[in-house]
Amino acid sequence: MDRPAMASVFRMRHAPATVSGVRSTGQGQADPVIRVNSLGDAIRFVANAFPNYDISAVAITCDDPSIPRLGSLEVKAVWREYGERLVRE
């Protein structure tokens, strides 16, 4: 993910979003239902999910069609670039 795309994601951090594809790493535990309020919350959750959850198949979708679906690699890139600011704002 390039810097302009990451900047777009950061600007839209307050937009509604959903998280899917998160799996529990505990034996015999049901996969979690993740409820987040915004794209920023979704990114923060996924970035901090390890080791409790398997995020290899994660998908974050935003209600804004200009923001592409974010997988684990995109989330990690955005978190590296904007993580501290996502936590503060």
C-alpha positions in Angstrom: 0.0 0.0 0.0 1.5 3.3 -1.0 1.6 6.5 1.1 -1.3 8.3 -0.7 -3.5 5.3 -0.2 -2.6 5.1 3.5 -3.2 8.8 3.9 -6.7 8.3 2.4 -7.4 5.5 4.9 -6.2 7.7 7.7 -8.4 10.6 6.6 -11.4 8.3 6.6 -10.6 6.8 10.0 -14.0 8.0 11.4 -16.0 6.3 8.7 -18.1 3.2 9.7 -16.4 -0.1 9.0 -16.7 -3.8 9.6 -14.2 -6.5 10.4 -14.5 -10.1 9.2 -12.3 -13.1 8.9 -10.9 -13.0 12.4 -10.4 -16.5 13.9 -9.9 -17.5 17.5 -6.6 -19.1 18.3 -8.0 -20.9 21.4 -8.8 -24.5 21.1 -12.5 -25.1 21.0 -13.4 -21.4 21.1 -15.9 -19.9 18.7 -14.7 -17.3 16.3 -15.3 -13.8 17.6 -17.9 -11.3 16.3 -16.0 -8.1 16.1 -17.9 -4.9 16.7 -16.1 -1.6 15.9 -17.4 1.9 15.5 -15.0 3.2 12.8 -12.3 2.4 10.4 -9.7 3.6 12.9 -11.1 1.3 15.6 -11.0 -1.6 13.1 -7.4 -1.0 12.2 -6.4 -0.6 15.9 -8.2 -3.9 16.8 -6.6 -5.9 14.0 -3.1 -4.4 14.6 -3.3 -5.5 18.3 -5.2 -8.8 17.8 -2.1 -11.1 17.8 -1.6 -13.5 19.6 -5.2 -13.9 20.7 -6.6 -14.1 17.2 -5.6 -15.3 13.7 -5.8 -12.4 11.4 -4.5 -14.1 8.3 -7.9 -13.9 6.6 -9.0 -10.6 8.0 -10.9 -8.1 5.9 -11.8 -4.6 6.9 -14.4 -3.0 4.7 -15.5 0.6 4.9 -18.8 2.2 3.9 -16.9 4.6 1.7 -16.3 3.0 -1.7 -13.1 5.0 -2.2 -11.4 2.9 0.5 -10.4 -0.5 -0.7 -10.8 -3.6 1.4 -7.9 -3.9 3.9 -6.3 -7.2 4.6 -3.7 -7.9 7.3 -0.8 -6.6 5.2 -2.5 -3.3 4.5 -3.5 -2.9 8.2 0.0 -3.5 9.3 1.3 -0.9 6.8 -1.3 1.7 8.0 -0.6 0.9 11.6 3.2 1.4 11.1 2.6 4.8 9.5 -0.3 6.1 11.6 -0.7 3.9 14.7 0.2 6.4 17.3 -2.1 9.0 15.7 -4.9 6.5 15.4 -4.7 5.9 19.2 -4.6 9.5 20.1 -7.3 10.8 17.7 
